[in-house]
Amino acid sequence: MIYVVMGSEDGYCMTYTSKKKAIAYGEEYIMAGGNCREEDIEIREYDHAIFMDGANGSSVEIIKDEIAR
């Protein structure tokens, strides 16, 4: 599984093979938008994606995709 991180401000940001690292990057991205703490970030996970929204209006979409072999 790969996780493609898309930020609300500048689109594609990073690709990870670790869900934990993708979410951590998403949290850093949102907090970099200012006036938002980690506990102010709402995370919703679905089969195809993870959506993260910060209290400051910044958001991140993490698209889940299978690795082709």
N, C-alpha and C positions, 0 to 999 in steps of 0.2 A: 504494500500500500504506500502511495506517496500522498503528500499533503501540499497543495499549491496555495500559497498565501496571497490574497489579493487585498490591498489596502484601499480605503475609500478616497484617499487623497491622490494617490499616484498609480493605482492599478497594481499590476504584478509586482510582488516584492521578493519572494523566496520560494524554494521548494525544499521540503524535508521528507525524510523517511520515518521520522519519529513524530507521533502525534503530540507528545509532551513538548518537544522543541518548537513545533509549529504554533502551539497555543502560547508558549512563553514569548515567542517573537511577536505574536498578535497583541499580547498584553503590553509589551514594550512599545509597539507601534502606536497603540491607542494612547498610552500615557504620555508619549512624546508630543501628542497634540495639545498638551497642557490641561491643567485644572481637572485631572482625573486620577484617582487612586485605583489600585488593583481591585479593591473590594467594590468599586463603582462600575465594574465591567460585567455586563450580562452575557452569559455564554449559553447558546442553544445548540444542541447537537442532533443531527438527523443522519440517516443512512448515507446520504450523498455529500453532506457538507456540515461545517461548524460555522455558526454565525456569532460574532462578538460585537457588542455595542457598548461604547463608553458614554459616560454622562456628559462628555464634552462634545458629542456629535460625531466623533471619529468612529469608524467601524472597520471590521475585518471579516472577510469571507474566506474560509479555508475549504477548498474543494478536495474531496477524497477521490482518488483515482487508483485503479489497479496498475501494477507494474507489468508491462508486456514482457513475455519471455520468449 
